[in-house]
Amino acid sequence: MEIDIGRGKKARRAYGFDDIAIVPSRRTRDPEDIDISWEIAGYPFELPLMASAMDGAVDPRIAVELGKLGGVGVLNLEGLQTRYEDTRPIFEKIASFPKEEATRGLQEIYKNPIKEELIHKRVREIKDAGVAACASLTPQRVERYYKIALDAGLDMLVIQGTVVSAEHVSKTVEPLDLNKFIAQVGVPVIVGGCASYATALHLMRTGAAGILVGVGPGAACTTRRVLGIGVPQATAIADAAAARLRFLEETGDYCHVVADGGMRSGGDIAKAIACGADAVMIGSPIARALEAPGLGYHWGMATFHPELPRGTRVKTARQVPLKELLLGPAHENDGTLNLVGALKTSMATCGYENIKSFQKAEVIVAPSLQTEGKLLQQAQGVGMG
């Protein structure tokens, strides 16, 4: 339904995770019977979870540990891990910046050039540990660096930017031809982000194994304020899921939808899948892990842009071991720990046995979901307060 913004402009109403709720069905199940595994391009994963290619969240160590737990970590091949041999003092320096100096300090740190030998080394560190190696490059640099990563044994490539389209137009440079590139690269490619039905469908038609859905929802991202663009995640995911169905009808091929950003709790992850996602990509929750490289801080991939930063350095609330964060047990009641357990319990409570069936769950618009009956929690700053 369109809404009049003014006489000359109409708009469609869109919804974020806080605006909706999942409706339980007539059936319930035991959480132990729930299957949350997924498979993309022949790679099976026990957890429908990817760790975002944020320097404060993912390094080779996190990627390996997450891989052993059943998920997959995405390493940023244009980040600190490929600019510095020894990153520990760099992260310590970033953590020491006063907040008013953090962006300028990050811009200086990221001036150090990318080293091709470190691209090879970091991918090998992940691959040699026996887990799937997945890494990210921007459209502007993918053709320059991807072969180095492939030679090191990269299993999956993520082509990621604030917004990635299948029809980039430029009068100054030769744009990346996604259709041609994906057809010849030799490994599965995930592309994004996007936030609309049309863009999602066009990206699927490039031959991508999956698309990332999300423009500006991340905890460290400021794109929505800097550029004024974005779509709330519940609507963006549902639109992309509709594009996936259209693409399946056209080709017989299934393209995976990965919800990227805006999820801080197990309930948010459950809502993302109920809206149609096959898996989720999270950064801020992973940055809270004791093993995360950012020492309690993380920042967006465009935070250090030399001309127009579109992210900020943020501090996580507290740190816990990665395994506890994902698999529990939780010792907090706000939904930010034991994310996998929360997802399984949500699916079980609503009666859905796997990801595909949970995508069909009934969802309602529920503006009072976060406040109804929660006055004491809000007043005391506990639980949902």
C-alpha positions in Angstrom: 0.0 0.0 0.0 1.4 3.4 -1.0 1.3 6.4 1.3 1.2 10.0 0.2 4.4 11.8 1.3 3.1 14.9 -0.4 1.2 15.7 -3.6 4.2 14.9 -5.8 5.5 11.8 -4.0 4.2 8.5 -2.8 6.0 5.9 -0.7 5.6 2.3 0.3 5.6 1.4 4.0 8.6 -0.7 5.1 9.3 -2.6 8.3 12.3 -3.4 10.5 12.7 -6.3 12.9 11.3 -4.3 15.8 8.1 -3.7 13.9 7.1 -7.3 13.4 6.6 -10.6 15.3 6.4 -14.3 14.4 3.1 -16.0 15.1 3.2 -19.4 16.6 1.4 -22.1 14.6 -0.9 -24.9 15.8 2.1 -27.2 16.3 5.1 -27.2 18.6 8.3 -29.2 18.6 11.3 -30.1 20.7 14.3 -27.8 20.1 16.5 -30.9 19.8 14.6 -32.0 16.7 15.2 -28.8 14.8 17.6 -28.8 11.8 19.1 -25.3 11.2 21.7 -26.5 8.7 22.0 -25.1 5.2 24.1 -25.7 2.1 25.3 -23.2 -0.5 27.0 -24.3 -3.8 27.8 -27.7 -2.4 29.2 -26.4 0.9 27.2 -27.7 3.9 27.1 -25.7 7.2 25.6 -26.8 10.5 24.8 -23.1 11.4 23.0 -20.7 9.1 25.5 -18.0 10.1 28.2 -16.0 8.4 30.5 -13.6 10.3 30.7 -10.3 8.5 34.0 -9.2 6.8 34.7 -6.5 9.5 38.2 -6.2 10.7 37.1 -5.9 14.4 35.1 -9.1 14.1 36.9 -11.5 11.8 40.5 -12.6 11.5 41.9 -16.0 10.6 41.5 -17.2 14.2 37.8 -16.3 14.3 37.2 -17.7 10.9 38.7 -21.0 11.9 36.9 -21.3 15.2 33.6 -20.3 13.7 34.2 -22.9 10.9 34.7 -25.6 13.5 31.5 -24.6 15.2 29.6 -25.0 12.0 29.4 -21.5 10.6 31.6 -19.5 8.2 33.7 -16.4 8.8 34.3 -13.9 5.9 37.7 -12.3 6.0 38.1 -8.8 4.6 41.0 -9.1 2.0 41.3 -5.3 1.9 41.5 -4.8 5.6 44.1 -4.8 8.4 44.9 -8.5 8.0 46.3 -7.9 4.5 47.9 -4.5 5.3 49.9 -5.5 8.4 51.9 -8.6 9.2 51.5 -8.1 13.0 48.0 -6.7 13.6 47.9 -6.8 17.4 49.5 -3.4 18.0 47.3 -1.9 15.3 44.2 -3.1 17.1 45.5 -1.8 20.4 46.1 1.6 18.8 42.6 1.7 17.4 41.1 0.8 20.8 43.0 3.6 22.4 41.6 6.4 20.1 39.4 8.9 21.9 36.0 8.7 20.2 36.3 12.1 18.6 39.6 11.0 16.9 38.6 7.5 15.9 37.6 8.1 12.3 40.6 10.2 11.5 42.9 7.7 13.2 41.3 4.8 11.2 41.8 6.7 7.9 45.5 7.1 8.7 45.9 3.4 9.6 44.2 2.2 6.5 46.5 4.2 4.3 49.0 1.4 4.6 48.9 -0.5 1.3 47.5 -4.0 0.8 50.2 -6.6 0.5 49.6 -9.4 -2.0 51.7 -11.9 0.0 49.4 -11.3 3.0 46.3 -12.1 1.0 47.8 -15.5 0.2 49.0 -16.1 3.8 45.7 -15.2 5.5 43.7 -17.5 3.2 46.1 -20.3 3.8 45.9 -19.9 7.5 42.1 -20.6 7.3 42.4 -23.3 4.7 45.1 -25.2 6.5 42.9 -25.4 9.6 40.5 -27.6 7.6 37.5 -25.3 7.3 36.0 -23.5 4.4 37.9 -20.4 3.4 35.6 -17.4 2.5 36.8 -13.9 1.9 35.5 -10.5 0.7 36.6 -8.0 -1.9 35.0 -4.9 -3.2 33.9 -4.6 -6.8 36.6 -2.0 -7.4 39.4 -4.4 -6.4 38.1 -7.9 -7.0 39.7 -8.4 -10.4 43.1 -7.2 -9.1 43.3 -9.6 -6.1 40.9 -12.5 -6.5 43.5 -14.8 -8.3 45.9 -14.5 -5.4 43.1 -15.7 -3.0 42.1 -18.5 -5.4 45.7 -19.7 -5.6 45.8 -19.9 -1.8 42.8 -22.2 -1.8 39.8 -19.8 -1.4 36.5 -21.8 -1.4 34.0 -18.9 -1.6 34.2 -15.3 -2.7 32.1 -12.5 -1.4 31.9 -9.3 -3.6 30.7 -6.7 -1.2 30.0 -3.0 -1.1 27.5 -0.5 0.4 25.3 -1.2 -2.6 26.2 -3.6 -5.4 24.3 -3.6 -8.7 24.3 -5.8 -11.8 24.4 -2.7 -14.0 27.1 -0.3 -12.7 27.6 2.6 -15.1 30.8 4.7 -15.2 32.3 7.2 -17.6 35.8 7.0 -16.1 36.5 3.3 -15.4 35.6 0.0 -16.9 33.0 -1.4 -14.4 33.1 -5.0 -13.2 30.9 -7.2 -15.4 29.4 -9.5 -12.8 27.8 -11.9 -15.3 31.2 -12.5 -17.0 33.2 -12.5 -13.8 31.0 -15.0 -11.9 30.9 -17.3 -14.9 34.6 -17.7 -15.1 35.9 -17.2 -11.5 35.7 -20.9 -10.6 34.3 -20.7 -7.1 30.9 -19.8 -5.7 30.3 -16.1 -5.4 28.0 -14.2 -3.0 27.3 -10.6 -3.9 25.7 -7.6 -2.1 24.4 -5.6 -0.5 21.0 -4.9 -1.9 17.7 -3.9 -0.5 15.0 -4.1 -3.2 13.2 -6.7 -5.3 14.5 -5.5 -8.6 18.1 -5.3 -7.5 18.0 -8.7 -5.8 16.6 -10.3 -9.0 19.2 -8.7 -11.2 22.0 -9.9 -8.9 20.6 -13.4 -8.9 20.6 -13.4 -12.7 24.4 -12.8 -12.7 24.8 -16.4 -11.5 25.6 -15.6 -7.9 25.2 -18.4 -5.4 23.8 -16.0 -2.9 23.0 -12.4 -2.3 23.5 -10.2 0.7 20.5 -8.2 1.8 21.0 -5.1 3.8 21.9 -1.4 3.2 22.8 0.5 6.3 21.3 -1.6 9.1 24.6 -2.5 10.9 25.5 -1.3 14.3 28.6 0.5 13.1 27.1 1.7 9.7 26.1 5.4 9.2 25.1 5.0 5.5 21.5 5.8 6.2 22.4 9.2 7.7 25.3 10.0 5.4 23.6 9.1 2.1 19.9 8.9 3.1 19.5 5.5 1.6 18.3 2.1 3.0 15.3 -0.1 3.5 14.4 -1.6 6.9 15.5 -5.2 7.0 12.2 -7.1 7.4 10.9 -5.6 4.2 14.2 -5.8 2.4 14.5 -9.6 3.1 10.9 -10.3 2.2 11.3 -8.5 -1.1 14.6 -10.4 -1.8 12.8 -13.7 -1.0 10.1 -12.8 -3.5 12.8 -12.2 -6.1 14.3 -15.6 -5.3 11.0 -17.3 -6.1 10.7 -15.4 -9.4 14.3 -16.4 -10.2 13.6 -20.0 -9.3 10.5 -20.0 -11.6 12.6 -18.5 -14.4 15.6 -20.7 -14.2 15.0 -23.7 -11.9 18.0 -22.5 -9.9 17.9 -21.5 -6.2 19.8 -18.4 -5.1 20.4 -18.0 -1.4 19.3 -14.9 0.5 21.6 -13.9 3.3 20.3 -11.2 5.7 23.3 -8.9 6.3 23.2 -6.7 9.4 20.8 -5.2 11.9 20.5 -8.4 14.0 21.5 -8.0 17.7 19.6 -10.9 19.3 18.4 -14.5 18.7 14.9 -13.1 18.1 16.2 -10.8 15.3 17.9 -13.8 13.6 14.7 -15.8 13.8 12.7 -12.9 12.3 15.2 -12.6 9.4 14.7 -16.3 8.5 10.9 -16.1 9.0 10.9 -13.2 6.5 12.7 -15.4 4.0 16.5 -15.5 4.6 18.4 -18.7 4.2 21.2 -17.6 6.5 22.3 -14.4 8.3 25.5 -12.4 8.3 26.3 -10.8 11.6 29.2 -8.5 12.7 28.5 -6.7 15.9 27.6 -9.9 17.9 30.8 -11.6 16.7 32.8 -8.6 17.7 31.7 -9.3 21.3 33.6 -12.6 21.4 36.7 -12.8 23.5 38.6 -14.2 20.5 37.5 -11.3 18.2 40.5 -9.2 17.1 38.9 -5.7 17.8 39.5 -5.8 21.5 35.9 -4.9 22.2 35.5 -2.5 19.3 34.4 -2.8 15.7 33.8 -0.5 12.7 32.2 -0.7 9.3 34.0 -1.4 6.1 33.5 2.2 5.0 34.4 3.9 8.3 37.9 4.6 7.0 36.9 5.9 3.6 39.3 8.7 2.8 36.7 11.1 1.4 33.3 10.2 2.8 33.3 7.8 5.8 30.0 5.9 6.2 30.6 4.1 9.5 31.9 4.6 13.0 33.9 2.8 15.6 31.6 1.4 18.3 32.3 -0.4 21.5 30.6 -3.7 22.4 28.7 -4.1 25.6 30.8 -7.0 27.0 32.8 -9.9 25.8 32.2 -13.7 26.1 33.8 -16.7 24.4 32.6 -17.3 20.8 31.2 -20.7 21.6 29.1 -19.3 24.5 27.9 -16.4 22.4 26.6 -18.8 19.7 25.8 -22.0 21.5 25.4 -21.0 25.1 24.7 -21.5 27.9 23.5 -17.9 28.2 23.8 -16.1 31.5 22.0 -13.0 30.3 18.3 -12.7 29.5 18.3 -10.1 26.8 18.6 -12.5 23.8 22.2 -11.5 22.9 23.8 -14.8 24.0 23.2 -18.4 22.8 22.0 -17.1 19.5 21.7 -20.6 18.0 19.8 -21.9 20.9 17.4 -19.0 20.6 16.8 -19.6 16.9 16.2 -23.3 17.5 13.8 -22.6 20.4 11.9 -20.0 18.3 11.5 -22.5 15.4 10.5 -25.3 17.8 7.9 -23.0 19.6 6.4 -22.1 16.3 6.4 -25.7 15.1 8.9 -25.5 12.1 11.5 -28.2 11.8 14.0 -26.6 9.3 15.0 -23.3 7.7 12.9 -23.8 4.6 9.7 -24.5 6.5 10.4 -21.6 8.9 10.5 -19.2 6.0 6.8 -19.8 5.6 5.9 -18.8 9.2 3.2 -16.2 9.7 4.5 -12.7 10.5 2.5 -9.8 11.8 3.1 -6.1 12.1 3.4 -5.5 15.9 4.3 -2.0 16.9 3.8 -2.7 20.6 6.0 -5.8 20.6 8.9 -4.1 22.3 6.8 -2.2 24.9 3.7 -4.2 25.8 3.9 -5.2 29.4 7.5 -4.2 29.7 7.3 -1.1 31.8 9.2 -2.5 34.7 12.0 -3.8 32.5 12.3 -0.5 30.8 12.3 1.5 34.0 15.0 -0.8 35.5 17.1 -1.2 32.4 16.9 -5.0 32.4 15.8 -7.6 30.0 14.0 -5.9 27.1 14.6 -2.5 28.8 
